[in-house]
């Protein structure tokens, strides 16, 4: 991604394999045909519903012998705030794997995510010439019932990098686990609200 003229744009590539690929097919195939394009675009928006997605390309979904890949270009005008000469940027997103499995108050039956799952995300933000990251979010680690997430930010020269790993080793959430599961998800939501501070 690039930070330019006070907004973020760039290229997003998502690769699914193993259980992640099975989960994608489960969601995609459960949708009406006319909703599948919107689903793919929502994945490329990385949690930003206001992001514009163009130039979408995918691998052959019918060929299960190759990695399942989705990629496209995005423009995110709403993720940057500028005060004086300091820019505050949000470059994180809430994991879709968790977002789709947060129970409401009425739910009585267990949640079954149907597969073990691991995702490794890397977001690289290139800064404008002369700009410098002055404050990064602290490293984050959160675990619940063999499910966990770790995230770290780093800065080097004119780039800021976020590396994040989500592991779902216990995909069944029983009803008596809903409260701690939602607490697990809530801590992730709090973390992704953190901004990177950049001196322009």
N, C-alpha and C positions, 0 to 999 in steps of 0.2 A: 504494500500500500504506500501511497505518497501523500504527504501533507503539503498542499500548495494552495495559495490564495485562500487560506483559512477554511479549507475543507479537505476531506479525505476521499481519494479515489484509488482504484487499482484493480488487481486481478485476484480472483479467489479460485482455488483448486481444492476439491474435496475428493479423497480417495477412500473407498470402502472396501474392506476385505473381511473374510471370516464371518463372525457373528454380526459385525456392523453391516456387511453386505446383505445378510439375511434379513436384518431389521429394516433396511431401506426397502427391499422388495416387499416385505410385509406391509409397510405403510403405503408404498406407491401402488401396489396391486389392489389395496382395499379401497382406493379412491375411484370415483367416476373418471372416465378418460378425459373429460373436459376440465378436471381439477388437477391433473398431474403436472401440467406446466407451472401452475401457481405453487404447487408443493416444492418443485425443484428450485424455483426462484426464491422461495422462502428460505431454503437451505443456504443459498448463496448470499442472502441478505445478512447472514450471521447475526441474527437477532435484531437487526435494525429494520423495522417495517417501513421506514421512510426511504430506505436505500433504493436506488434505481439500478436494475440489473439488465445488462445487454450482452449480446454476443455469446449466448449460452451454447455450450457444446457438451455432449455426453458420449461415453463409450457405448458399445453395443450391449444393452441390458440383457439380451437373450443369450449372450455368450458368457456362461458362468465360469469359463476357464481363464478369463482375463480380469484384472482389477476393474472394479466399478468406479468410474471417474465422472465427476461433474465439474465444470469450470465455466467462468464467465467474468465479465468486467462489472465493477460496481462503483457507484458514486454515492457518498454518504455526506450530505451537506449539514446534517444536524448534530454531528458528534464532536464539534469543535466550538470552544468558547474562548474569546480573546479579551483580556483585560489589560489595558496599557500595552506593554510589550511581552506579556506572558500569555501563552496559549495553553489551554487545558483540553486534553484530548482523551476520549474514551476509546480504547481499541480492543476491549474484551467483549464477550457475549455469553449469554446463559446457554448451557448445553441443551440442545434440542432433545437429547435422549432423556434428560430428567424432566424437562418442561412438559413432555407429553404424558408423564406418569406421576403427576401430583394430584392426589385424591381430593375431591370436594367433601363437604360436610355430610353429604347424603350417601356416600359410597359405603357399602356394607361388605362387598366381596374383596378378596385379596387382589393385589396388583401383580401381574405376571408379565415381565418384559420379554419373556420367551427365549432369551439367549444371554450368555455371558458376553461382555462387550468391553472393548478398549478403544479409546480415541486419543490420538496425539495431534494437538493443534499447534501450529506455529504461525504467529502474526508478526510480520516485519514491517515497520513503519519507517520510511525514508523521510528525513527532515529537510527543510529548505536550506540552502547554502547559508552558513553563518549561524544557524539555529543550534541550540544545545539543550538536551534533557537535563533539567535541574532537580527533579524529584520523581522517583518511581515508586509505585506501590510495593509494599513489602511482600516477600514470598508468602505463599498461602498453602496450607495443607488441611484437609478436612476428610474425616472418615466416619463411616457408619456401617456396621454389619458387613464387613468385607467389601464394601463399596467405598471408593475414595477418589479424591481429586487433588492434584498438586499443580501449582502455577508459580512461575518465576518471571520477573522482568529483568532485562539487562540492556545496557546502552553501550554502543561502541561507535566512535567517529560520528557519522551523521545518521545512525539508525537506532531505533528502539525495537527490541524483540521480546515478544511474549511467548513462552513455551508452556503448554498446559497438557496434562494427561488426566483423563477420566477413565476409571476402571469400575465396571459393574461385574463383580464376581458372584454376587447373590441377587439374581434378578427377580426373586419373589418377595414381595412386601406384604406381610399379613396385616390384618386390620389393627391389631394391637401394636403395630409398629408404625402406623401412619404418622403419629405425632413426632417421634424422633426422625422419621424420614423427611417430613416437611421442615423440621429444624435443620437437617443436613442441607436441604435445598435452599433454605432461607439464608444460611451462612454463605452459600455460593452467590446468591443474588446480592448480598451486601458487598462481597468482594468485587464483583464486576462493576460496581458503581464507582470504583476508584479511578481517578484520572492520572494521566501522565502530565507533568508540568514541563513546559518547554519555553525557554527564553529565545525570543525571536531576534 
